[in-house]
Amino acid sequence: MADRDALPAFPFKRPTAGRAKLPSQATSLDFDSRSLRVVSPGLSRIAVAPLNLPADADRTDAAVLGAALATALEQLKLKPGPVVMGLPRAQVVLKTLLLPVVADVNELASIVHLQVGRDLPFRLADAVIDFQILRQIAPPAPKPDVNAKPGAEAPAAPPPKVEVLVAVAKREAVAFYQRVAEAAGVKLVALGLLPNAGARCVEACRVVERGQPFALVSLRVDEVSIEIACDSAVPFSRGAALKPMDANAPETFVNAATIEAVRSLHSHGGQGAAGSPARVFVSGATGQEAALATALAARMSVPVAALDTAALDLPTEARVDAGGSAAAIGLVLGYADTNGLPFDFLNPKRPAVPRDMRRVKILAGLAVTAALFIVVAGIRHWLIGKRQTVLDAVTAEAVLAEKNRPAYRKVISQAAVVNEWVGGERDWLLHYAHLSAVLPRSEEMFLTSFAVSGPGALRLGVRAKSGAILAKMEKQLRAAGYEVKPLAITPGADKNGYEFQSTVELGVPAKLKIDTTQLLPPERPADDASLDPPGRRRGGG
């Protein structure tokens, strides 16, 4: 048999990560078919109220039971915040397993689910599984082989094991308590196991030494439960239904409870289980606990006594109902412990989620692709923004240029004329001065226009008083070196007597040289007032 004392208790504790979001304290509610027991956080108040369920009420209906709880809480004038309840032994399957030592509790939960799932009488999907790590066990060392050759290696010692107590409840039972809490108007934050809660209360009462096994017989009006516990672990637990107690014949009720308790204790011893109880305690609120303790003491070889709660240092008004509220007290104390309740069917230890490496790689690839897409999209957005800024600036310039197009065209046209003059290498102003000296006097004719009609060509518009003057002008222009095209003379009436007009086209030979020093412009007429100051012209007018 494995040596249970060779190694210390298993060092791994219940993970607290799941309790980080839960309240640190809660009120416990423990109820049976007739009464409700309430224990406030810190054991500040212990109260009992009847449920007052009708005889024909369906106690399996969560709405009916929840309404009765709400009425009882109202009678007690209690409005609890978060609450904790417990599952009775009859609704839980207990099983002890020896498993390999695993440091990660979640990995250990995976092994527990795998082992327990093979033996469940219902589907694993319909089960809520939690477990309590009891201790680490060192298997016995193998015996030496007497037939082994000298110098042969001794067989290796088997690896240590972990003793685990597994509790399995149906999911529908857990859901029932959730619906009851909802119907009662309270918030259920944890769902423990009543046998463990009773054992926790016994330890808090300091009536047993640490490491000493004990038995707790809990008596109710219609059932009796027997738990054998040691160091917060309850490896053996059994419940039995009883006929409701008859006030006229209580001894019948006590005898039935005694028989069930003795049968359970003998069954535990007959299985050869280690850890036989050194003491037996009786708790309950039926009023027959003392009689049951006397009956058990007469048939047991170990001390039997009613559970003494004096060590809990309860308020005076709470001591009256403490004896029958062991499970409710244990739920409050267990929930407030650092590691929480040993079993919590609302927040069980869950198996580690198996990693699908193919899925992980796919997701990683998608993440990298998405990251690259975001980076590329960001760079593209930045480049587009940069180009958009340039486009906006160019567009603004184009709009301004379109607005100034007429001015640009005028400047371009003027520049073209200037460039043409410069390209022709002609000093047209010099020719203008030359023509002023060559042409007849203004009394005979005058210019109406002077234009450059092309490279080396001038166009003059003239008016004269007679055709003879125009003929004279043609001769003078030819004599001055210009090439004169035939004149087209057009008569026309004029109030000043210049009745003949013509357009003269002159060709300017490249060899024509003009010496301004030799030019003798005609004298101004006596009545020429074009150069007089404006005031003088007006005065002489």
C-alpha positions as CSV (number, residue, x, y, z in Angstrom):
1,M,0.0,0.0,0.0
2,A,1.2,3.5,-0.7
3,D,3.0,5.3,2.1
4,R,0.9,8.4,2.9
5,D,3.4,9.9,5.3
6,A,6.5,9.7,3.2
7,L,5.8,13.0,1.4
8,P,4.2,16.2,2.7
9,A,0.8,17.3,1.7
10,F,0.4,18.3,-1.9
11,P,1.6,21.9,-2.1
12,F,-0.6,23.2,-4.9
13,K,-3.6,25.2,-3.9
14,R,-6.8,26.1,-5.5
15,P,-6.3,28.8,-8.1
16,T,-7.5,32.2,-7.0
17,A,-7.7,33.7,-10.5
18,G,-11.3,32.6,-10.8
19,R,-12.2,34.2,-7.5
20,A,-10.6,37.6,-8.4
21,K,-13.9,38.9,-9.7
22,L,-16.1,37.4,-6.9
23,P,-17.0,39.3,-3.7
24,S,-14.7,38.6,-0.7
25,Q,-17.6,37.7,1.6
26,A,-21.1,36.3,1.1
27,T,-24.2,35.3,3.1
28,S,-25.0,31.5,3.2
29,L,-28.5,30.1,2.7
30,D,-29.1,26.5,3.8
31,F,-32.6,25.1,3.5
32,D,-34.5,21.9,3.7
33,S,-38.2,21.1,3.2
34,R,-39.3,23.0,6.3
35,S,-36.9,25.8,7.3
36,L,-34.3,28.3,6.1
37,R,-31.0,28.9,7.9
38,V,-29.1,32.1,7.2
39,V,-25.6,33.0,8.3
40,S,-24.3,36.5,7.7
41,P,-20.6,37.2,6.7
42,G,-18.3,37.1,9.7
43,L,-20.9,35.0,11.6
44,S,-22.4,38.3,12.8
45,R,-25.9,36.9,12.6
46,I,-27.4,33.4,12.5
47,A,-31.1,33.2,11.9
48,V,-33.7,30.5,11.2
49,A,-37.1,31.0,9.6
50,P,-39.8,28.5,8.5
51,L,-40.5,28.2,4.8
52,N,-44.2,27.8,5.2
53,L,-44.6,25.7,2.1
54,P,-48.1,24.3,1.6
55,A,-48.5,20.5,2.0
56,D,-49.3,20.1,-1.7
57,A,-46.5,22.5,-2.9
58,D,-44.2,21.2,-5.5
59,R,-40.8,21.4,-3.8
60,T,-39.0,20.6,-7.1
61,D,-40.3,23.8,-8.7
62,A,-37.6,26.4,-8.4
63,A,-40.1,29.3,-8.6
64,V,-42.2,27.9,-5.7
65,L,-39.2,27.3,-3.5
66,G,-37.6,30.6,-4.5
67,A,-40.8,32.5,-3.5
68,A,-40.8,30.7,-0.1
69,L,-37.2,31.7,0.4
70,A,-38.0,35.3,-0.4
71,T,-40.9,35.3,2.1
72,A,-38.7,33.8,4.8
73,L,-36.0,36.5,4.2
74,E,-38.6,39.1,4.4
75,Q,-39.8,37.7,7.8
76,L,-36.2,37.9,9.0
77,K,-35.9,41.4,7.6
78,L,-32.8,40.5,5.7
79,K,-31.7,41.7,2.2
80,P,-28.5,39.8,1.6
81,G,-26.2,40.8,-1.2
82,P,-24.1,37.9,-2.7
83,V,-25.1,34.5,-1.3
84,V,-23.6,31.0,-1.3
85,M,-25.6,27.8,-1.1
86,G,-24.6,24.1,-0.9
87,L,-25.6,20.9,-2.7
88,P,-26.7,18.0,-0.5
89,R,-24.8,14.7,-0.6
90,A,-27.6,12.9,-2.5
91,Q,-27.1,15.1,-5.6
92,V,-23.3,14.6,-5.8
93,V,-21.1,11.7,-6.9
94,L,-17.8,11.5,-5.0
95,K,-14.8,9.6,-6.3
96,T,-11.2,9.4,-5.2
97,L,-8.5,9.2,-7.9
98,L,-4.7,8.7,-7.8
99,L,-3.2,10.8,-10.6
100,P,0.2,11.9,-11.9
101,V,1.8,14.9,-10.2
102,V,1.0,17.9,-12.4
103,A,2.0,21.4,-11.4
104,D,-0.7,23.2,-13.4
105,V,-4.1,22.7,-11.8
106,N,-5.8,23.3,-15.1
107,E,-3.8,20.5,-16.7
108,L,-4.8,18.4,-13.7
109,A,-8.4,19.3,-14.3
110,S,-8.1,17.9,-17.9
111,I,-6.9,14.6,-16.5
112,V,-9.7,14.5,-13.9
113,H,-12.3,15.1,-16.6
114,L,-10.8,12.3,-18.8
115,Q,-10.7,9.8,-15.9
116,V,-14.2,10.6,-14.5
117,G,-15.9,10.8,-17.8
118,R,-15.4,7.1,-18.4
119,D,-17.4,6.1,-15.3
120,L,-20.2,8.6,-15.1
121,P,-23.8,7.3,-15.3
122,F,-24.7,10.2,-17.5
123,R,-23.1,12.2,-20.3
124,L,-20.0,14.3,-19.5
125,A,-21.6,17.3,-21.2
126,D,-24.4,17.1,-18.6
127,A,-21.9,17.1,-15.6
128,V,-20.3,19.8,-13.6
129,I,-17.0,18.5,-12.2
130,D,-14.9,20.0,-9.5
131,F,-12.2,18.4,-7.4
132,Q,-10.1,18.8,-4.2
133,I,-6.4,18.0,-4.1
134,L,-5.9,16.0,-0.9
135,R,-2.2,15.0,-0.7
136,Q,0.8,13.7,-2.5
137,I,1.5,10.0,-2.1
138,A,4.8,8.2,-2.5
139,P,4.4,4.6,-3.8
140,P,6.4,2.0,-2.0
141,A,9.9,1.4,-3.2
142,P,10.3,-1.8,-5.3
143,K,11.8,-4.8,-3.6
144,P,15.3,-5.7,-4.6
145,D,15.6,-8.6,-7.0
146,V,17.5,-11.4,-5.3
147,N,18.2,-13.0,-8.7
148,A,19.8,-9.8,-10.1
149,K,23.4,-10.0,-11.3
150,P,26.0,-8.2,-9.1
151,G,26.4,-4.6,-10.2
152,A,23.0,-4.4,-11.9
153,E,21.1,-1.2,-11.4
154,A,18.3,-1.3,-8.9
155,P,14.8,-0.7,-10.3
156,A,13.8,2.9,-10.3
157,A,11.2,4.0,-7.8
158,P,7.8,4.7,-9.2
159,P,6.8,8.4,-9.5
160,P,4.7,10.0,-6.8
161,K,0.9,10.3,-7.2
162,V,-1.6,12.9,-6.2
163,E,-4.7,11.9,-4.3
164,V,-7.7,13.8,-5.6
165,L,-11.3,13.9,-4.4
166,V,-13.7,14.5,-7.3
167,A,-17.2,15.7,-6.9
168,V,-19.6,15.5,-9.8
169,A,-23.1,17.1,-10.0
170,K,-25.6,17.1,-12.8
171,R,-25.8,20.4,-14.6
172,E,-29.5,20.5,-14.2
173,A,-29.1,20.4,-10.4
174,V,-26.8,23.4,-10.5
175,A,-29.2,25.2,-12.8
176,F,-32.0,24.5,-10.3
177,Y,-30.3,26.3,-7.5
178,Q,-29.5,29.2,-9.9
179,R,-33.2,29.5,-10.7
180,V,-34.2,29.3,-7.0
181,A,-31.8,32.2,-6.2
182,E,-33.2,34.2,-9.1
183,A,-36.8,33.5,-7.9
184,A,-35.8,34.5,-4.3
185,G,-34.3,37.8,-5.6
186,V,-30.7,37.1,-4.4
187,K,-27.4,36.9,-6.3
188,L,-25.9,33.4,-6.1
189,V,-22.1,33.7,-6.4
190,A,-21.0,30.2,-5.3
191,L,-22.5,26.7,-4.9
192,G,-20.5,24.5,-2.5
193,L,-21.0,21.0,-1.0
194,L,-22.9,20.6,2.3
195,P,-20.7,17.7,3.7
196,N,-17.6,19.8,3.3
197,A,-19.3,22.8,4.8
198,G,-20.2,20.8,7.9
199,A,-16.6,19.5,8.3
200,R,-15.3,23.1,7.9
201,C,-17.6,24.2,10.8
202,V,-16.3,21.3,13.0
203,E,-12.7,22.4,12.4
204,A,-13.6,26.0,13.2
205,C,-15.1,24.8,16.5
206,R,-11.6,23.5,17.5
207,V,-13.0,20.2,19.0
208,V,-10.5,18.0,17.1
209,E,-6.8,18.2,16.6
210,R,-5.3,18.8,13.2
211,G,-4.9,15.6,11.2
212,Q,-7.4,13.7,13.4
213,P,-10.2,12.0,11.5
214,F,-13.7,12.6,12.8
215,A,-17.3,11.9,11.9
216,L,-20.2,14.3,11.7
217,V,-23.7,13.1,11.9
218,S,-26.1,15.9,10.8
219,L,-29.8,15.4,11.7
220,R,-32.7,17.0,10.0
221,V,-36.4,16.4,10.2
222,D,-36.5,14.1,7.1
223,E,-32.9,12.9,6.7
224,V,-29.6,12.1,8.3
225,S,-26.2,12.6,6.7
226,I,-22.9,11.0,7.9
227,E,-19.5,12.5,6.9
228,I,-16.0,11.3,7.8
229,A,-13.5,14.1,7.4
230,C,-9.9,15.0,8.1
231,D,-8.1,18.3,7.4
232,S,-10.9,19.9,5.4
233,A,-11.3,16.8,3.2
234,V,-14.4,14.6,3.3
235,P,-13.5,11.4,1.5
236,F,-16.6,9.6,2.8
237,S,-20.1,11.0,2.9
238,R,-23.5,9.3,2.9
239,G,-27.1,10.6,3.3
240,A,-30.3,8.7,4.1
241,A,-33.9,9.8,4.0
242,L,-36.0,9.4,7.2
243,K,-39.7,9.4,7.8
244,P,-40.6,12.8,9.2
245,M,-40.4,12.9,12.9
246,D,-43.6,12.3,14.9
247,A,-43.7,14.6,17.9
248,N,-45.6,11.8,19.8
249,A,-43.0,9.2,19.1
250,P,-39.6,10.8,18.7
251,E,-37.8,7.6,19.8
252,T,-38.7,6.0,16.5
253,F,-37.1,8.9,14.6
254,V,-33.9,8.6,16.8
255,N,-33.7,4.8,16.3
256,A,-33.9,5.1,12.5
257,A,-31.2,7.8,12.5
258,T,-29.0,5.7,14.8
259,I,-29.3,2.7,12.6
260,E,-28.3,4.7,9.5
261,A,-25.4,6.3,11.2
262,V,-24.0,3.1,12.6
263,R,-24.5,1.3,9.3
264,S,-22.6,4.1,7.5
265,L,-19.7,4.1,10.0
266,H,-19.4,0.3,9.9
267,S,-19.6,0.4,6.1
268,H,-16.7,2.8,6.0
269,G,-14.6,0.6,8.3
270,G,-15.6,-2.6,6.5
271,Q,-14.2,-1.2,3.2
272,G,-10.8,-1.2,4.8
273,A,-10.6,2.5,4.4
274,A,-7.9,4.3,6.3
275,G,-8.6,7.2,8.6
276,S,-11.3,5.7,10.9
277,P,-12.9,8.5,12.9
278,A,-11.5,9.1,16.4
279,R,-14.5,11.1,17.5
280,V,-18.2,11.5,16.4
281,F,-20.1,14.7,16.6
282,V,-23.9,15.2,16.2
283,S,-25.4,18.4,14.9
284,G,-29.0,19.5,14.0
285,A,-32.0,21.5,15.1
286,T,-34.6,18.8,15.6
287,G,-34.3,18.7,19.4
288,Q,-33.3,15.0,19.3
289,E,-29.5,15.5,18.9
290,A,-28.7,14.7,22.5
291,A,-30.8,11.5,22.3
292,L,-29.1,10.5,19.1
293,A,-25.6,11.2,20.6
294,T,-26.5,8.9,23.6
295,A,-27.7,6.2,21.3
296,L,-24.6,6.3,19.2
297,A,-22.3,6.3,22.2
298,A,-23.9,3.1,23.4
299,R,-23.1,1.4,20.1
300,M,-19.7,3.0,19.2
301,S,-16.3,2.5,20.6
302,V,-15.2,6.1,20.1
303,P,-16.4,9.2,22.0
304,V,-19.7,10.7,20.7
305,A,-21.0,14.2,21.6
306,A,-23.1,17.0,20.4
307,L,-21.2,19.6,18.4
308,D,-20.0,22.5,20.7
309,T,-19.9,25.8,18.9
310,A,-18.6,27.8,21.8
311,A,-15.2,28.4,20.2
312,L,-16.8,30.3,17.4
313,D,-17.3,33.2,19.8
314,L,-20.8,34.0,18.4
315,P,-23.1,36.8,19.4
316,T,-25.5,35.8,22.2
317,E,-28.5,35.9,20.0
318,A,-26.8,33.7,17.4
319,R,-25.8,30.8,19.7
320,V,-29.4,29.5,19.9
321,D,-29.5,28.4,16.2
322,A,-25.8,27.7,15.8
323,G,-26.1,23.9,16.5
324,G,-28.4,23.3,13.6
325,S,-26.6,25.6,11.2
326,A,-23.3,23.8,11.0
327,A,-23.4,23.6,7.2
328,A,-24.4,27.2,6.7
329,I,-21.6,28.3,9.1
330,G,-19.1,26.2,7.1
331,L,-20.3,27.7,3.8
332,V,-19.6,31.3,5.1
333,L,-16.2,30.3,6.6
334,G,-15.2,28.3,3.5
335,Y,-16.1,31.0,1.0
336,A,-14.1,33.6,3.0
337,D,-11.0,31.3,3.1
338,T,-8.0,32.3,1.0
339,N,-8.5,29.4,-1.4
340,G,-12.3,29.5,-1.4
341,L,-14.6,26.6,-1.1
342,P,-13.1,23.2,-1.8
343,F,-15.9,22.5,-4.3
344,D,-17.7,25.3,-6.1
345,F,-20.1,24.0,-8.8
346,L,-20.7,27.5,-10.1
347,N,-17.0,28.2,-10.5
348,P,-15.3,24.8,-10.9
349,K,-11.7,24.2,-11.8
350,R,-11.7,24.0,-15.6
351,P,-9.5,22.0,-17.9
352,A,-6.9,23.8,-19.9
353,V,-8.1,24.6,-23.3
354,P,-6.3,22.4,-25.8
355,R,-4.2,24.4,-28.3
356,D,-4.9,23.8,-31.9
357,M,-1.5,24.7,-33.4
358,R,-2.9,24.7,-36.9
359,R,-5.5,27.2,-35.9
360,V,-2.9,29.2,-34.0
361,K,-0.7,29.3,-37.1
362,I,-3.6,30.4,-39.3
363,L,-4.7,33.1,-36.8
364,A,-1.1,34.2,-36.5
365,G,-0.8,34.4,-40.3
366,L,-4.0,36.3,-40.5
367,A,-2.8,38.7,-37.8
368,V,0.5,39.3,-39.7
369,T,-1.4,39.8,-42.9
370,A,-3.7,42.3,-41.3
371,A,-0.8,44.1,-39.7
372,L,0.9,44.3,-43.1
373,F,-2.3,45.5,-44.7
374,I,-2.7,48.2,-42.0
375,V,1.0,49.3,-42.5
376,V,0.6,49.4,-46.3
377,A,-2.7,51.2,-46.1
378,G,-1.1,53.7,-43.7
379,I,1.8,54.4,-46.1
380,R,-0.6,54.6,-49.0
381,H,-2.8,57.1,-47.1
382,W,0.3,59.1,-46.2
383,L,1.6,59.2,-49.8
384,I,-1.9,60.0,-51.2
385,G,-2.1,62.9,-48.6
386,K,1.2,64.2,-49.7
387,R,0.3,64.1,-53.4
388,Q,-3.1,65.6,-52.6
389,T,-1.3,68.5,-51.0
390,V,0.7,69.1,-54.1
391,L,-2.4,68.7,-56.3
392,D,-4.3,71.2,-54.2
393,A,-1.4,73.7,-54.5
394,V,-1.2,73.2,-58.3
395,T,-5.0,73.5,-58.6
396,A,-4.9,76.8,-56.7
397,E,-2.2,78.0,-59.1
398,A,-4.2,76.9,-62.1
399,V,-7.3,78.7,-60.9
400,L,-5.3,81.9,-60.3
401,A,-3.7,81.5,-63.7
402,E,-7.1,81.0,-65.4
403,K,-8.3,84.1,-63.7
404,N,-5.3,86.1,-65.0
405,R,-5.4,84.6,-68.5
406,P,-6.5,87.8,-70.3
407,A,-3.6,89.7,-68.7
408,Y,-1.2,86.9,-69.7
409,R,-2.4,86.9,-73.3
410,K,-1.9,90.7,-73.5
411,V,1.6,90.5,-72.2
412,I,2.4,87.6,-74.5
413,S,1.1,89.6,-77.5
414,Q,3.1,92.6,-76.5
415,A,6.1,90.5,-76.0
416,A,5.6,88.9,-79.4
417,V,5.6,92.4,-81.0
418,V,8.7,93.4,-79.1
419,N,10.4,90.1,-79.9
420,E,9.5,90.6,-83.6
421,W,11.0,94.1,-83.5
422,V,14.1,92.8,-81.8
423,G,14.3,89.9,-84.1
424,G,14.0,92.1,-87.2
425,E,16.8,94.3,-86.0
426,R,15.0,97.4,-87.1
427,D,14.7,100.7,-85.3
428,W,11.2,101.6,-86.4
429,L,11.3,104.8,-84.3
430,L,14.3,105.9,-86.4
431,H,12.2,105.3,-89.5
432,Y,9.4,107.2,-88.0
433,A,11.7,110.2,-87.6
434,H,13.1,109.7,-91.1
435,L,9.6,109.7,-92.6
436,S,8.7,112.9,-90.7
437,A,11.5,114.7,-92.5
438,V,10.8,113.1,-95.9
439,L,7.1,113.4,-96.2
440,P,5.5,116.7,-97.4
441,R,4.5,119.3,-94.8
442,S,1.4,118.8,-92.7
443,E,-0.4,121.7,-94.5
444,E,-0.4,119.4,-97.6
445,M,-0.9,115.9,-96.0
446,F,-0.7,114.1,-92.7
447,L,-0.5,110.5,-91.4
448,T,-3.6,108.7,-90.1
449,S,-1.7,105.5,-89.1
450,F,1.7,104.1,-88.8
451,A,2.2,100.3,-88.5
452,V,4.7,97.6,-89.0
453,S,3.1,95.1,-91.4
454,G,5.8,92.5,-91.5
455,P,9.6,92.0,-91.5
456,G,11.0,95.0,-93.3
457,A,7.6,96.5,-94.2
458,L,5.7,99.6,-93.1
459,R,2.1,100.5,-93.7
460,L,1.1,104.2,-93.7
461,G,-2.3,105.7,-93.7
462,V,-2.3,109.2,-95.2
463,R,-4.7,112.0,-96.2
464,A,-3.8,114.7,-98.7
465,K,-5.3,117.8,-100.2
466,S,-4.7,116.6,-103.8
467,G,-3.5,113.8,-105.9
468,A,-0.5,115.7,-106.9
469,I,0.7,115.8,-103.4
470,L,0.3,112.0,-103.1
471,A,2.4,111.6,-106.3
472,K,4.9,114.0,-104.9
473,M,5.0,111.9,-101.7
474,E,5.7,108.7,-103.7
475,K,8.6,110.3,-105.5
476,Q,10.1,111.6,-102.2
477,L,9.8,108.1,-100.6
478,R,11.5,106.5,-103.5
479,A,14.2,109.1,-103.4
480,A,14.7,108.4,-99.7
481,G,15.4,104.8,-100.5
482,Y,12.1,103.1,-99.7
483,E,10.4,100.6,-102.0
484,V,6.9,101.9,-102.6
485,K,4.0,99.8,-103.9
486,P,1.6,101.5,-106.2
487,L,-0.8,103.8,-104.4
488,A,-4.5,103.3,-104.3
489,I,-6.0,106.8,-104.0
490,T,-9.6,107.1,-102.7
491,P,-11.3,110.5,-102.8
492,G,-13.4,111.5,-99.8
493,A,-14.9,114.7,-98.3
494,D,-13.1,116.4,-95.4
495,K,-14.0,119.6,-93.7
496,N,-10.3,120.6,-93.5
497,G,-9.7,120.1,-97.3
498,Y,-7.8,116.8,-97.1
499,E,-10.1,115.1,-99.6
500,F,-7.8,112.3,-100.8
501,Q,-6.7,109.3,-98.8
502,S,-4.5,106.4,-99.5
503,T,-2.6,103.5,-97.9
504,V,1.1,103.3,-98.6
505,E,3.1,100.1,-98.2
506,L,6.8,100.6,-97.9
507,G,9.5,98.1,-98.2
508,V,12.6,98.8,-96.1
509,P,15.7,97.5,-97.9
510,A,18.3,96.0,-95.6
511,K,20.9,98.3,-97.1
512,L,19.0,101.4,-96.3
513,K,21.0,103.5,-93.8
514,I,19.6,106.6,-92.1
515,D,21.8,109.4,-91.0
516,T,19.8,111.4,-88.5
517,T,22.4,114.3,-88.7
518,Q,21.3,114.9,-92.2
519,L,17.6,115.0,-91.5
520,L,15.9,118.4,-91.9
521,P,12.4,118.1,-90.5
522,P,9.9,120.7,-91.8
523,E,9.2,123.6,-89.6
524,R,6.2,123.7,-87.5
525,P,3.2,125.6,-88.9
526,A,2.6,128.9,-87.3
527,D,-0.8,127.8,-85.9
528,D,0.5,124.4,-84.6
529,A,-0.6,124.2,-81.0
530,S,0.0,120.5,-80.4
531,L,3.0,121.1,-78.2
532,D,1.7,124.1,-76.3
533,P,0.8,123.7,-72.6
534,P,-2.9,122.8,-72.0
535,G,-3.7,126.1,-70.3
536,R,-2.2,128.2,-73.0
537,R,-4.2,126.3,-75.6
538,R,-7.4,126.9,-73.7
539,G,-6.5,130.6,-73.2
540,G,-5.7,131.1,-76.9
541,G,-8.7,129.0,-78.0
